Amino acid sequence: MIDKDHNQNVQKAVAFFTQAGLSRLLTKLRTKYVELGQVGGQILLEDSTPGERREIASFLGKPLYHDANLKIRLADVEKALRHSFDCTLPELLSALFPDQPLETRQQQRVAHAAHQAEFRTSLMLIATELPEGSQGQRWLVGEPHGQEWLFSRYKNAPVEEQERQLALIRYVAAGVLNRLPRSDRPERLALFAQRTSGDPHILDPDRAAGRLFLLALNDLARTEEGTLSSPTTPIVPQDRAQELRLYADAGLLVDTISSSVAVFNLAGAIYHSGVLDSFPQAAGERVLLLPLRQLLEWQSVLPARAGIYVFENPQVFEEVIAELRPDKALPTLVCTSGWPSLAALRLLDLLIAQSPDNHLYYSGDFDLKGLQIAAHLVARYPGRCHHWRFDPDSYILAMHTGGVPANETELAALNALPDVFAPLVAMMQEKGMWAYQEGIVHLLIDDMNRS
């Protein structure tokens, strides 16, 4: 009965302050109470109306205020509440703001710290449940996108979001990384996803689990290559070709049909069984569009000559083929169509592996991506891949036939290229222009007809 009467008193106080139009006063009182954690201090009610001054003075038992800016002590409000309604200020504030828990700043800090600590403990628990030294444990404990990164990213998320992320992390670490197929028995990504989760699309790169899986694969791959980045600046896969390489290295097959590469005058190919494939020989001096699926079935390919020419742009590739002299022994030409796809890299790998005498000569655009491709191929095939027409004179000639202004950010990014590009980079930064392979196609044709 006492509780019922007390609740009625609180509700009477709520009705009084609501009818008196003192919502501004109560909001400021609540803010001050949350800040201090107790009934103390004072608030400043600025530009008060005559009605507010009259009601506050009447409630506090004070003379009518003449100044529009009122200083009101919380202790005075508490005293008046106890006298008039037999309730406290915190009880009134809780009843007036039922959707906003009346937590003090200190209580909020304690709850926030506990929320973060619980999430960290849950992350650590997942790691301890994984087999010692397993792929999943290695990633979660020590890699850039492991538990430290995950903690910093989701430590302040709502409980529901944290639980969702913990389920994804547990699936990727235990259900995926620790159950990857053997390298000699690759499995298709969708079927692997179906087997491990019941959802064939859960590891698609546009799904949360798929994105986290790719980050984990990239972390582990970079560690094995000895190029681990700082956990504060983790490196993520940049394009589809990189994603496909990560899947392939993990024993997972993704679409092996749409990834393809164009090649001209391929001399031959041999299946893993040692049987010669008659298809390239029958094609002769034709352009073949080879899907990754076909390239995976070959153990080796034979170029027409030891010098193999690689082009970035399809139309330059076609124009060179059209202008090659028929009285010459024609070489093998490859077109990457921009950044080398997984199919393109598989073909180049096979061509290089076929003989130590085989060498690549790469030509591309005079822009950031073109030079990055050149640097990537030279690094991938050290001593076996050479820049072709990446020099200041060729750049100037290409620029005179047409070019576009380059932005400052991309021009500055050229500085990250290997030193071998320094003369060309200096010229490109001086001119501030990109130029393209189409502008030197006649030089490429002359080079090949003379070779």
C-alpha positions in Angstrom: 0.0 0.0 0.0 2.9 2.3 0.8 4.5 1.7 -2.6 1.2 2.4 -4.4 0.7 5.6 -2.5 4.3 6.6 -3.2 3.9 5.9 -7.0 0.8 8.1 -6.9 2.8 10.9 -5.3 5.4 10.6 -8.1 2.7 10.7 -10.7 1.2 13.8 -9.1 4.6 15.5 -9.3 4.8 14.5 -13.0 1.3 16.0 -13.6 2.2 19.2 -11.9 5.4 19.8 -13.9 3.8 18.8 -17.1 0.8 21.1 -16.6 3.1 23.9 -15.5 5.0 23.7 -18.8 8.4 23.2 -17.1 9.9 20.7 -19.6 13.0 22.9 -20.2 13.7 23.0 -16.5 13.4 19.3 -16.1 15.6 18.5 -19.1 18.4 20.7 -17.6 17.9 19.1 -14.2 18.3 15.7 -15.7 21.4 16.6 -17.6 23.0 18.0 -14.4 22.1 15.0 -12.3 23.5 12.6 -15.0 26.7 14.7 -15.1 27.3 14.8 -11.3 25.8 11.4 -10.3 24.0 13.0 -7.4 21.5 15.8 -6.4 23.9 18.7 -6.3 25.1 21.8 -8.2 22.9 24.2 -10.0 21.5 24.8 -13.5 21.0 28.0 -15.5 17.7 28.4 -17.2 18.2 31.2 -19.8 15.6 33.4 -21.4 12.8 32.0 -19.1 9.2 33.1 -19.8 7.1 34.9 -17.3 5.0 31.7 -16.9 8.1 29.6 -16.2 9.4 32.2 -13.6 6.0 32.3 -11.9 5.6 28.5 -11.7 9.1 27.9 -10.5 8.9 30.6 -7.8 5.6 29.2 -6.6 7.0 25.6 -6.4 10.2 26.6 -4.6 8.4 29.0 -2.3 10.6 32.0 -3.4 9.7 35.5 -4.5 8.9 36.1 -8.1 12.0 36.2 -10.2 12.7 39.4 -12.2 15.8 38.2 -14.1 15.0 36.0 -17.2 18.1 34.0 -16.5 17.4 31.8 -13.5 20.0 29.9 -11.4 18.3 27.0 -9.6 20.0 24.6 -7.2 19.1 20.9 -7.5 19.0 20.6 -3.7 16.2 23.2 -3.6 14.2 21.3 -6.2 14.7 18.1 -4.2 13.6 19.8 -0.9 10.5 21.2 -2.5 9.6 17.8 -4.1 9.9 16.1 -0.8 7.7 18.7 0.9 5.0 18.9 -1.8 4.9 15.4 -3.2 7.0 13.2 -0.8 9.3 12.0 -3.7 12.8 12.6 -4.8 14.3 14.3 -7.9 15.7 11.0 -9.4 12.2 9.4 -9.0 10.6 12.3 -10.8 13.1 12.3 -13.6 12.8 8.5 -14.1 9.0 8.9 -14.3 9.2 11.9 -16.7 11.8 10.2 -19.0 10.8 6.5 -19.0 12.6 5.7 -22.3 15.9 7.2 -21.0 17.5 5.2 -18.2 18.7 7.5 -15.5 22.3 6.5 -15.5 24.9 8.8 -14.2 28.1 9.5 -16.2 30.0 7.2 -13.9 27.5 4.4 -14.3 27.5 4.9 -18.1 31.3 4.6 -18.1 31.2 1.5 -16.0 28.6 -0.1 -18.2 30.5 0.9 -21.4 33.7 -0.6 -20.1 31.8 -3.8 -19.2 30.2 -3.9 -22.6 33.6 -3.7 -24.3 35.2 -6.2 -21.9 32.5 -8.8 -22.5 33.0 -8.5 -26.3 36.8 -8.9 -25.9 36.3 -12.0 -23.7 33.9 -13.5 -26.3 36.6 -13.0 -29.0 39.3 -14.5 -26.9 37.0 -17.5 -26.1 36.6 -18.2 -29.8 40.4 -18.2 -30.2 41.0 -20.5 -27.3 38.4 -23.0 -28.6 40.3 -23.4 -31.9 43.0 -26.1 -32.4 46.5 -24.8 -31.5 48.4 -23.6 -34.5 45.4 -24.0 -36.8 44.8 -21.5 -39.6 41.8 -20.1 -37.8 43.7 -19.5 -34.6 46.7 -18.0 -36.4 44.4 -15.5 -38.2 42.3 -14.6 -35.2 45.2 -14.2 -32.7 47.9 -12.6 -34.7 46.8 -11.3 -38.1 46.0 -7.6 -39.0 42.2 -8.4 -39.4 42.1 -10.7 -36.4 40.8 -10.1 -32.9 42.5 -6.7 -32.2 41.1 -5.2 -35.4 37.7 -6.9 -34.8 37.6 -5.6 -31.2 38.4 -2.0 -32.2 35.8 -2.2 -35.0 32.9 -3.6 -33.0 33.6 -2.9 -29.3 31.0 -0.1 -29.2 28.4 -1.8 -31.4 25.0 -2.8 -29.8 24.8 -6.2 -28.2 22.7 -7.6 -31.1 25.4 -6.5 -33.7 28.2 -7.9 -31.6 26.5 -11.2 -31.3 26.0 -11.3 -35.1 29.7 -10.5 -35.7 30.8 -13.1 -33.2 28.8 -15.7 -35.1 30.4 -14.7 -38.3 33.9 -14.7 -36.8 33.4 -18.1 -35.3 32.1 -19.4 -38.7 35.1 -18.0 -40.6 37.7 -19.1 -38.1 36.4 -22.5 -37.2 34.0 -23.4 -40.0 35.9 -22.1 -43.0 39.7 -21.5 -42.4 40.0 -24.8 -40.5 38.1 -26.8 -43.1 39.7 -25.6 -46.3 40.0 -28.3 -49.0 43.3 -30.0 -49.7 45.4 -28.4 -52.4 45.2 -31.6 -54.5 41.4 -31.7 -54.1 40.1 -28.2 -54.8 36.4 -27.5 -54.2 34.1 -25.0 -55.7 33.4 -22.0 -53.5 29.6 -22.3 -53.6 29.7 -26.0 -52.8 32.2 -25.4 -50.0 29.9 -22.7 -48.6 26.9 -25.0 -48.8 28.9 -27.8 -47.0 30.1 -25.5 -44.2 27.0 -23.4 -43.6 24.0 -24.7 -45.6 24.0 -21.4 -47.6 25.9 -21.6 -50.9 26.1 -17.8 -51.1 27.4 -17.0 -47.6 31.0 -16.6 -48.8 30.1 -14.4 -51.8 32.4 -11.4 -51.6 29.4 -9.0 -51.2 28.2 -10.8 -48.0 29.6 -10.1 -44.6 31.1 -13.5 -44.0 32.6 -13.5 -47.6 34.3 -10.1 -47.0 35.7 -11.3 -43.6 36.9 -14.5 -45.2 38.8 -12.6 -48.0 40.4 -10.4 -45.4 41.5 -13.5 -43.4 42.9 -15.2 -46.6 44.8 -12.0 -47.5 46.3 -11.7 -44.0 47.5 -15.3 -44.0 48.8 -15.1 -47.6 50.8 -11.9 -46.8 52.3 -13.5 -43.7 53.5 -16.5 -45.7 55.0 -14.1 -48.3 56.8 -12.2 -45.5 55.0 -8.9 -46.4 52.8 -8.6 -43.4 51.6 -5.0 -42.9 51.1 -3.3 -39.5 47.9 -4.2 -37.7 47.0 -0.5 -37.7 47.2 -0.3 -41.5 46.0 -3.7 -42.8 46.0 -4.2 -46.5 42.9 -5.6 -48.2 42.3 -7.2 -51.6 42.0 -4.5 -54.2 40.3 -6.2 -57.2 38.6 -9.3 -58.5 41.8 -10.8 -59.8 43.4 -10.6 -56.4 40.3 -12.2 -54.8 40.4 -15.1 -57.3 44.1 -15.7 -56.6 43.3 -15.9 -52.9 40.6 -18.4 -53.5 42.8 -20.5 -55.8 45.6 -20.6 -53.2 43.1 -21.7 -50.6 42.0 -24.6 -52.8 38.7 -23.0 -53.8 37.5 -22.8 -57.4 35.4 -19.8 -58.3 34.0 -19.1 -61.8 36.7 -20.5 -64.0 34.8 -19.5 -67.2 34.4 -15.8 -67.1 38.1 -15.2 -66.3 39.8 -15.4 -69.6 42.8 -14.2 -71.6 43.4 -13.6 -75.3 46.5 -15.1 -76.9 47.8 -15.1 -80.5 49.9 -17.8 -82.1 50.2 -20.2 -79.3 52.4 -23.1 -80.5 51.0 -25.9 -78.3 49.7 -27.2 -75.0 50.0 -30.4 -73.0 47.4 -31.8 -70.5 48.4 -32.9 -67.0 48.2 -36.5 -68.3 51.1 -35.7 -70.7 48.8 -35.8 -73.8 49.2 -33.1 -76.4 46.2 -30.9 -76.9 45.6 -30.5 -80.6 43.5 -27.4 -80.2 46.3 -24.7 -80.1 48.0 -26.4 -83.1 44.8 -26.5 -85.1 44.2 -22.8 -84.3 47.5 -21.8 -85.7 48.0 -18.1 -86.1 44.7 -17.2 -84.7 43.5 -15.4 -81.5 42.3 -17.7 -78.9 40.2 -16.6 -75.9 41.1 -19.1 -73.2 39.1 -19.4 -70.0 40.8 -20.2 -66.8 39.0 -23.6 -66.8 41.0 -24.6 -70.0 44.3 -23.3 -68.6 43.9 -25.3 -65.4 43.7 -28.4 -67.5 47.1 -27.8 -69.1 50.4 -28.6 -67.4 52.4 -26.6 -69.9 52.1 -24.4 -73.0 54.5 -23.7 -75.7 55.1 -20.2 -77.2 56.0 -19.8 -80.9 59.2 -18.1 -79.9 61.2 -17.5 -76.7 60.2 -13.8 -76.8 56.6 -13.4 -75.7 54.9 -9.9 -76.1 52.3 -8.8 -73.6 49.8 -6.0 -74.2 47.5 -4.1 -71.8 45.0 -2.9 -74.4 42.9 -5.2 -76.6 42.7 -2.8 -79.6 46.4 -2.3 -79.7 46.8 -6.1 -79.5 44.5 -6.5 -82.5 46.2 -3.7 -84.5 49.6 -5.2 -84.0 48.4 -8.6 -85.1 46.9 -7.1 -88.2 50.2 -5.3 -89.1 52.6 -8.1 -88.5 54.7 -9.1 -91.5 53.6 -12.6 -92.8 57.1 -13.4 -94.1 58.4 -13.3 -90.5 58.3 -16.1 -87.9 55.5 -14.7 -85.7 55.8 -14.6 -81.9 53.2 -15.4 -79.3 51.2 -12.4 -78.2 49.1 -12.1 -75.0 46.6 -9.4 -74.1 45.8 -8.8 -70.4 42.9 -6.4 -71.1 43.9 -4.2 -68.1 45.1 -5.6 -64.8 46.0 -9.3 -65.4 43.2 -11.7 -64.6 43.8 -15.0 -62.9 43.6 -16.6 -66.4 46.2 -14.2 -67.8 48.6 -14.9 -64.9 48.0 -18.7 -65.2 49.0 -18.4 -68.9 52.0 -16.3 -68.3 53.1 -18.7 -65.5 52.9 -21.6 -67.9 54.8 -19.8 -70.6 57.6 -18.8 -68.3 57.8 -22.3 -66.7 58.0 -24.0 -70.1 61.6 -23.0 -70.7 64.3 -20.8 -68.9 64.8 -19.2 -72.3 61.3 -17.7 -72.4 61.0 -14.0 -71.6 58.1 -11.6 -71.5 58.0 -8.0 -72.9 55.2 -5.9 -71.5 53.8 -2.7 -72.9 50.9 -0.7 -71.5 49.5 2.8 -70.8 51.4 5.7 -69.4 49.2 6.1 -66.4 49.2 4.9 -62.8 47.5 1.6 -63.4 49.6 0.9 -66.5 52.9 1.4 -64.6 51.6 -0.6 -61.7 50.8 -3.5 -63.9 54.4 -3.3 -65.4 55.9 -3.3 -61.9 53.7 -6.1 -60.8 54.7 -8.4 -63.7 58.4 -7.6 -63.3 58.2 -8.4 -59.6 56.2 -11.6 -60.3 58.7 -12.8 -63.0 62.1 -11.4 -61.9 64.7 -11.5 -64.7 62.1 -12.9 -67.1 59.8 -10.0 -67.7 61.0 -6.7 -69.2 59.4 -3.3 -69.7 58.8 -2.5 -73.3 58.6 1.1 -74.5 58.2 2.5 -70.9 60.7 5.3 -71.4 60.4 9.2 -71.5 60.8 9.4 -75.3 58.0 7.0 -76.0 55.8 8.8 -73.4 56.3 12.1 -75.1 55.4 10.6 -78.4 52.3 9.1 -77.0 51.3 12.3 -75.3 51.6 14.3 -78.5 49.0 12.0 -80.1 46.6 12.6 -77.3 46.4 12.5 -73.5 44.4 13.6 -70.5 45.3 15.6 -67.4 46.3 13.5 -64.3 45.1 14.4 -60.8 47.7 15.3 -58.2 47.0 12.3 -55.9 47.6 9.7 -58.7 50.7 11.6 -59.9 52.1 11.5 -56.3 51.4 7.8 -56.1 53.8 7.2 -59.0 56.6 7.8 -56.4 55.9 4.4 -54.9 57.0 2.6 -58.1 60.4 0.9 -58.4 63.4 3.1 -59.2 63.7 1.8 -62.7 60.7 4.0 -63.5 62.3 7.1 -62.0 63.1 8.9 -65.4 59.7 8.2 -66.8 57.9 9.2 -63.5 59.8 12.5 -63.4 58.7 13.3 -66.9 55.1 12.3 -66.3 55.0 14.4 -63.1 56.5 17.4 -65.0 53.9 17.2 -67.8 51.0 16.3 -65.5 49.4 14.2 -68.2 48.5 10.5 -68.8 49.2 9.1 -72.2 48.1 5.8 -73.8 49.5 2.7 -75.5 47.4 3.5 -78.6 49.7 6.5 -79.2 52.8 4.3 -79.7 51.2 1.4 -81.6 53.3 2.1 -84.7 56.5 1.9 -82.6 55.3 -1.5 -81.2 54.6 -2.8 -84.7 58.0 -1.6 -85.9 59.7 -3.3 -83.0 58.1 -6.6 -83.7 58.6 -6.5 -87.4 62.3 -5.9 -86.8 62.7 -8.5 -84.1 
